[in-house]
């Protein structure tokens, strides 16, 4: 046998494999999404996401401290309000749960972590859509943008360092950037959920935020079949001034992620969504996969495809595993 190429040479020992690994994970590249529910004093478990809870303000505080100690990069806060209405008033109310939680998070861990907020109406509307509706019951793009601008100011004033625009309305990055700048909030960063697909993998999230959505989001979120369109959405968000852009979900969209990462002049993040979490947890609970290995493999795969950082419900656990 004589041939020159023996790739296995570089796999012979742990030390060798460690030396030649192409992708590493650092705790700072992990962002933890967190749910904060109004009017509860104890955390409420989310059945479809074992290990994830709707936080009370107290339990939020404790978990934030753990997150800071673990050295993750940041947290993305979602609010679960007690009352919902047609225009999502809770999102713009400075005493709404998300804004209250943001002020608390910034006071507790604002120096250690980048405190970020979900800027979308779906948690706050009684119809569950990400925008407001017109007379025919359709999601009204431009009327929704006005609500987003008001929400942006409320969140930025509460201290959020980075606003996660997850609503998929056209022009959302441009108008929110302008509203922030007009108010002198020039240092508040904007994350554009650039390529966000209408995915079944958001299922458990809907339980997490007590979503009241009856239909679907196919008139604003993207068709899972469309790869090129992901690039178009990313280009638009960059053009409109997004500081960071996102691809979501992650695992089913690694091709889109790689495409976007190859062209983007700004950081590209990916969101390992609730359904991705639930699938691995469920399979592991049956003993069908090795839970820890599956978690780390799934996150490293997302990094390898091009994500600079990953939003994952395992952020703390993964950070601890890396540094152990
Ligand atoms: C919308 C939003 C969703 C998620 C994050 N932001 C749900 C949706 O678009 O229906 C899903 C996150 C997850 O599934 O983990 N504000």
Boltz pocket constraint, residues with backbone or C-beta under 6 A from the ligand:
constraints:
  - pocket:
      binder: B
      contacts: [[A, 118], [A, 120], [A, 121], [A, 122], [A, 123], [A, 130], [A, 166], [A, 167], [A, 201], [A, 202], [A, 203], [A, 204], [A, 205], [A, 206], [A, 217], [A, 272], [A, 273], [A, 274], [A, 275]]
      max_distance: 6.0
